Amino acid sequence: MYEHNTKIKKLIKDKNIKLTTARVAILEILEKAKKPLSYEDIKVDISMDKATFYRNIAKFEKEDMINSFESNDKKRYFELKKEPHAHFICMECNSIQCIKNIDITLPNYEIYNVTINGKCPDCQI
């Protein structure tokens, strides 16, 4: 029945949650994404209602499988949890970029992600 990515199926199995078509579909999209995605970005590629999407997202957050954050456009963005990194959000065009090579350390704190707001190179012109 499920001819999907074995990495995604293993991730779901390792968290001991039920393997469903909806969960696999969401995680496959997030796995392939090069940047965090909002529901609006994902909804064209999935066949589920908004309530089902957010119910699954809540489960993934509870199981520590994804990161999420709100952008200045008031949309919530999601990505598979991988290595900690920063996000740059352009205050003009709302574009989001993952920044992997930034080192932010605070003594006695464990940091998972950081959001940096500013203007991207395209909007500075």
C-alpha positions as CSV (number, residue, x, y, z in Angstrom):
1,M,0.0,0.0,0.0
2,Y,2.8,2.5,0.9
3,E,5.4,2.8,-1.8
4,H,6.9,5.8,-0.2
5,N,10.3,7.0,0.9
6,T,11.7,4.5,3.4
7,K,13.5,7.3,5.3
8,I,10.1,8.9,6.0
9,K,8.5,5.6,7.0
10,K,11.4,4.9,9.4
11,L,11.1,8.4,10.9
12,I,7.4,7.8,11.5
13,K,8.0,4.2,12.9
14,D,10.8,5.4,15.2
15,K,8.4,7.9,16.8
16,N,5.9,5.1,17.2
17,I,3.1,7.0,15.5
18,K,0.6,5.5,13.1
19,L,1.7,5.4,9.4
20,T,-0.9,7.2,7.3
21,T,-0.9,8.4,3.7
22,A,-1.4,12.0,5.0
23,R,1.6,11.9,7.3
24,V,3.8,10.4,4.7
25,A,2.7,13.0,2.1
26,I,3.4,15.9,4.4
27,L,6.8,14.6,5.5
28,E,7.9,13.8,2.0
29,I,7.1,17.3,0.9
30,L,9.0,18.8,3.8
31,E,12.0,16.4,3.2
32,K,12.3,17.5,-0.4
33,A,11.9,21.3,0.3
34,K,15.0,23.5,0.2
35,K,13.4,26.0,2.6
36,P,10.6,26.1,5.2
37,L,7.1,25.8,3.7
38,S,3.7,27.2,4.8
39,Y,0.4,25.4,4.5
40,E,-0.3,27.6,1.4
41,D,2.9,26.3,-0.2
42,I,2.1,22.7,0.5
43,K,-1.7,22.5,-0.1
44,V,-1.4,22.3,-3.9
45,D,0.6,19.1,-3.5
46,I,-1.6,17.3,-1.0
47,S,-5.1,16.0,-1.0
48,M,-6.3,16.7,2.5
49,D,-8.3,19.4,4.2
50,K,-6.7,22.1,6.3
51,A,-7.8,20.5,9.6
52,T,-6.2,17.2,8.8
53,F,-3.0,19.0,7.8
54,Y,-2.7,21.0,11.0
55,R,-3.7,18.0,13.2
56,N,-0.7,16.1,11.6
57,I,1.6,19.1,12.0
58,A,0.7,19.3,15.7
59,K,1.5,15.6,16.1
60,F,4.9,16.1,14.3
61,E,5.7,19.1,16.6
62,K,4.7,17.1,19.7
63,E,7.0,14.3,18.6
64,D,9.8,16.8,17.9
65,M,10.0,15.8,14.2
66,I,9.6,19.3,12.7
67,N,10.5,22.9,13.4
68,S,8.0,25.7,12.9
69,F,8.0,29.5,13.1
70,E,5.8,32.4,12.2
71,S,7.1,34.9,9.6
72,N,6.3,38.6,9.4
73,D,3.6,37.7,6.8
74,K,1.7,36.0,9.7
75,K,2.0,32.6,8.1
76,R,3.4,29.6,9.9
77,Y,6.3,27.8,8.2
78,F,7.4,24.2,8.7
79,E,10.5,22.1,8.1
80,L,11.9,18.7,9.0
81,K,14.0,18.9,12.1
82,K,17.6,18.5,11.1
83,E,20.7,20.4,12.3
84,P,20.0,23.6,14.2
85,H,20.3,26.7,11.9
86,A,19.1,30.2,11.5
87,H,16.4,31.6,9.2
88,F,16.7,34.9,7.4
89,I,13.3,36.5,6.7
90,C,13.1,39.5,4.3
91,M,10.9,42.2,5.7
92,E,10.1,43.5,2.2
93,C,9.3,40.4,0.1
94,N,8.8,37.8,2.9
95,S,11.3,35.4,1.4
96,I,12.9,32.9,3.8
97,Q,16.3,31.5,3.5
98,C,18.0,28.9,5.7
99,I,21.4,30.0,7.0
100,K,23.5,27.0,7.9
101,N,26.9,28.5,8.6
102,I,26.1,30.9,11.4
103,D,27.4,30.2,14.9
104,I,25.3,31.6,17.7
105,T,26.2,30.3,21.1
106,L,25.0,31.4,24.5
107,P,26.5,30.0,27.7
108,N,24.1,27.6,29.5
109,Y,21.5,27.7,26.6
110,E,20.6,25.1,24.1
111,I,19.7,26.8,20.8
112,Y,17.6,25.1,18.1
113,N,17.0,27.9,15.7
114,V,17.3,31.6,15.3
115,T,15.3,34.0,13.1
116,I,17.0,37.0,11.6
117,N,14.9,39.8,10.0
118,G,16.2,42.3,7.4
119,K,16.3,43.0,3.7
120,C,17.4,40.4,1.2
121,P,19.9,41.4,-1.5
122,D,17.1,41.7,-4.1
123,C,15.1,44.1,-1.9
124,Q,18.1,46.4,-1.2
125,I,18.3,47.5,-4.8
